[in-house]
Amino acid sequence: MSEDKPLVLTKEDEIDQLFERSPILTSQNTGWDGVSFRYMSQPAYETPEICTCLGHSITIFTHGNYAINADRKLDGRFHRDSVVGGDIVIIPANIAQKCAWDAEGDFIILGIDTKTFARAIEESKQPEQVQLIPYFSTPDPLVLQIGLAIKNALQNNPLGSRLYAETMVNALSVHLLQHYSARKPKIKEYLNGLSKLQLKLIIEYIEHDLDKDLGLNELAELLHMSPHYFCYLFKKSMKITPHQYVIKTRVHRAKELLLTGKYSIAQVAFMVGFANQSHLNRHFKKLIGVTPGKIGK
């Protein structure tokens, strides 16, 4: 690999220009807050040395059990990786890296904005001192599971996956902080859930803005807490995640509207915040047991 000076990336779309092929799937234009996602299939290739100030980057290899040899330079260190599906590489923000690999493979690149990453544990002590460590190829089944779950959500519902994706990335951030950081933060535990007032406030907000593409950060900020603790306390109170609650509320609102006989299924889907009619159909059948078309007949 040649010894050029690192190419500094300052714009999100510059990442795609580094590769031979465009992403198969991307979160561009989804409105996700502080998160980017790319699913790629690339031939044997060599990237230039790059350094990005856009945020932390997690590469998740999904090509299966066969090994791909990769020569990687990361934070000034060289290493030959024998990469298999399920391995990950962690590249913190502002760390130079380059890579050359010898066979075609599939992988996910998850980008996490540094502010979003820090916000995940802002209630822990001295979060500004928590730093992500660069990691060469290492297996991590949980990170693989999160990456594939986000990929599946983006494939099935690209314009309505924001809350789910941000929730999964928040869980990923906490996992990374616990296992791949220089100083492990102490994650507080709470015996109780949200207070009655907090629960009333968040439920009223969700129901009022049900037709909007709600995000995890905006819900957490409403109660002045980190996304991690908001998710934890909400689930402790409601027994389901915020994303599951939003889906459930949308489905039941859709049922009420369909029973009036005034609106088409497509209109109802839009009115309650689903991206499209098929998205409503899938969740409606799962929760109600019948398709929306059966309601009112």
N, C-alpha and C positions, 0 to 999 in steps of 0.2 A: 504494500500500500504506500502511495506517495506521501510526502511530508509537507503538504500545503497548510497554510494558516487556516484555522477554523472559519467556516462560513457562519456568520451570525444571523440567525433567523429572528425576524421581528414581526412577521405576519403569518397568520394561520395557513393561508393557501400556499406559502412557500414550501411547506413540508411536502406537498404532493409533487412538486417539481424535482424533488431529489430522486424519484424512482422512475423506472422504465414504464410502469403501467399506472393508470389512475386507480383510485380506490374502488373496490366493488361496492362498498357501502360506506356512507359517511354521515356524520351528524350535522353537516353544514346546513344552515337555514332551518334548523329545528328549534332554535331559541333556547337551547340548554344553557344554563348559567354556570360558567366557569369550568365547563367540561367539553372535551372534543373526543370524537370516536372515529376511527378508520379501520375498515377491514380490507386487507389487501392480499393479493396473490402475486408474487414477484418471482421472476426467473433468477438464476445465478447472477450476481451483480455486486458492484462495489459503490458505496456511497462516498461522497466527499466528507471530510471532517467538518462537523457542524457543532454549533453551540446555540442553544435557544433560550431566550429570556421569556418565552411564552408560558412556561410552567414545567411541572414535572411530567415525565413521559414513562409510561409503563408499556413495554412490548410483551404481548402474550402470544406464544406460538401455538397454532391450532392445526398443523399439517399432519398429525398422526404420530405413530410410534417410530417411524424411520428417522435416522439421524441426518442432520445437515451440518456440515462443518462450517464454522464461521470464525474468521479472524477479526477480533474486535479490539479497538482502542477506546478505553473509557477512563476519563480523568487522568490521562497521562500513562496509564498502565495498559499493557498488551496481554491478550489471552486468547487461546484457541478454544472455542466452545464447540461441543458436539451436541447440537440442539435437537430435542425431540418435542412433540406436541405436549403441552402442559407446562413447559418451561417459561420463565419470564425473565426479562431484563429490566432493571430499574435505572433510569437516567434522570437524576435530579436537575432542576432548572440551573442554567448557567454552567453546566458541566459539558466539556467537549467530548465528542465521541464520533467514531466512524466504524464502518463494518463492511466486510466482504464475505459472501457466502457462495457455496459451490453447487447448489441445487435449488430447484424451484420449491417454494414453500408458501404457506398461508399464515398470516399473523394479524393480530389486532394491535393498533397503537391507541392507547388511552392517554389523553392529555388532561392534566388537572392543574388549573390555575393555582398559583402559590397562595393567593388570598383565600380561595375556596378550600384549599388543603389546610391552611392554618385555622380557618373558621370551623372546621370539623371538630377541633378539640379546644376551642377558645376558652372553655371553662376550666381546663386543666391548668396547673401551675406553670407559669413561664412558658407559654406555647411558642414564643418567639425564639426560644433556645432549642426547640426540637428541629433537628435537621435530618433529611432523608439521606441515606447512604447509597452511593452507586453500587449496583450489584450486577456481576456477570450472570450468565445463564444459570438459573436455579429452578427446580420444580416447586410449584405452589398451587395445589388443587383448588383452594378457595378463590384465588385471583382468577384462575381459569374459569371457574364456575361463574364468577361475577361478569367477566368479559363476555362469555357466551350468552348469559342472560340479557345483557344490554344489547348484544347483537340481535338476539331473537326479538326483543321488544322493538328495536329500530326497524327490523325487516317487516314486522307485522303491523306497526302503527307509527310510522315516522313522524307524524305531526301531533301525536298525542302521548308521547312516551317521556315527556320531560320530567314529571314528578317521579316516575319509576327510575329513570336513568340517574337522576340526581340523588335519589335515595341509595341506589346501589353504589354509586361512586363515593358517597359519604361513608358507607360501610367499608368500602375498599380503603379509603383514607385512614380510617381508624385502624384497620388491620396493618397497613403499611407502617403507621406510627408505632404500633406495638411490636413489630417484628423486623423492621428495616430502618430504624432511626438510631441516631447516636445516643440520644437520651430517651428512654421509654417513659412516656407520660403516664401518670396515674389516672385511670379512668374511674371517675366517681360512680358509685352505685346508689340508687334511691329506692327506698322501701315503698314509697307511694308514687302514684301517677300525677297527672296534672290536677290542679285544684279545680273546683267546680266553676269558678270564674274563668280560669284559663280555658277550660274545655268549652264553656259556653261561647267564649270569644272566638275560638278557632272554628267551631262548628258553624256559627253564624257567618263567619267570613267565607268558609268553603261553600255553604249553601247559597250565599248571595252572589258569589263569583263562579258558580258551577260551570257556566258556559265558557270560562276562560281556561287557558293552558296554565294551570297552577304549578308553581315551582316549590321545591323543598325549602330553599333559602328564604323565600318571602313568607312562608308559613312560620318558620322558626323565628324570623326577625319580628314577627307580629307579637311573639311572646318573649322577645329579648333573650333568646337562648340559642345555643349552638344547634346545628342540624342534628348532630348525634344524640344530644339529650332530648331534643324535641321528639325525635322518632322513638326513643326509648320510653319516655314518659307517656306519649300518646298511646303506644301499644299497651303499656301497662294499664292505662285507663280503659281503652276501648277493645282490647284483646285482638285488634287487627292493626296493620300498619296504616299510616296516612294515605298511601296510595290505594290500598284496598278499601279504605273508608270512602274515598272520593269515587272510586268505581261503583261501589255499592249504592252510594247516594245518587249518582247519575242514573243508574239502572232503575231505581225506584221512582225517581222523578220522571224518567221516560215512560214508565208504566202508567203513572198518573196522567200524563199528557196524552198518551195513546188512548186511554179509556174515555177521554172527552170526545174522541172522534173528529176533532177539528184539524188535526195535522197529519201529514204523511210521515212515514218512518224516517225518511231522509231529513225532513224538517226537525223532527224531534231529536234526532242524533245531534244535529247542529245546536239546537237550543240547550241541550244538557251538557255540551262540552266534548262529545265524542268526535274524533277526527272525520269519521264517515259512517255510512250506514252499516258496513260490514263489521266495523269495530263495535258498534252498538249490538249488532246481531250476536256476535261471539260472546260478549259479556252477559247479555240478556239471557241467552239460552243457558249459560252456565249457572246464573244466579236464580232465575225464575223457573227454568225447566222447559220453557217453550220459546219459540222465536217471537219477535215483536209482532209479526204478521198474524199470530194467533190471538192476540189481545183484542178484545172488543167484538170478537166474532161469536 
